[in-house]
């Protein structure tokens, strides 16, 4: 297989690892990836695995894996990974500012998790659309009432979007009680 990769010179390789012992270092795909790296082929790699482990992730990252996906992988998450790699390679400026470098680095090596398991991708998109249509900041209680979910759940979605930098949060102190948090589109 290494010869086929060398001959065809693909730009992206998706490796599937469905190991039993949780250690990618003993799997054939990691051996193949080591051989590819030793031959200095410029190749982006996404690993799809059935056994997530910190050791396997560390092995994969040391070998320059661009993304590490845990099976079963939803099509949205896989497409996100491919689009990020595409955006990274579409950058063509010679002289980049630090914010542009940070943006490209975050695409190539995402430091943020995709959607946490306790959040629904579908509901997250509904929350995003609702926030886009709002002209004034909203509270978690307002979002909860609009979506028919609990305030705590609404706050989880809002705080997740804050960590992604998609929305801003401001605390407003009132005469009594704790401050209210108002969420709005990032400026």
C-alpha positions, 0 to 999 in steps of 0.5 A: 500500500505504501508504494500505491500512495507513493505512486499516486501522491494523494493529498489526503489519506483517511486511515481506519483503525479498529484496534482491540488493545487501544494502542495505535502504535501496534496497528498496521496503519500507524506503521504505514503512517510512520513509513509515509513520514519517513519517506517525507511525503507531504500528505494530510492524514485523518484517523478514524478509530473505534478505540479512543485513548490518550496514548493512541492520540499522542502517537497519532499527533506525534506523527502529524495526524491532522484529525483524530475521529472516533467511530461512529463518525457523523457525516457533519463531523467528517465534512468539518474535518475535510473543510478545515484542511481545505481552508488551510490549504487555500490560504495563499498569502506570503506575509501573514499577520499574527491573527491570520497565523492564529486562524490558520493554525486553529484550522490545521490543528483545532484546539477546540472540541467539536460539539460535546456529547451532551449537546445536540448538533441539530439543536446547536444549529437551531440556537445559532440561527435564533441568535443570528435573527436576534437584534438584541442580547438574550438571556438563557431563560429567553432562549429556553422559553423559545426552544422549550428546553430548561434554562440550564440546558440553554445556558450550556449551549450558550456557554459552548458558543461563547467558548468558540468565540461565536457569541459574547456574554455580558453580565448585568448587575441588578439591585438584587440577586445574581447578575444576569448574563446577556448573550449576543453575536460576537462583534 
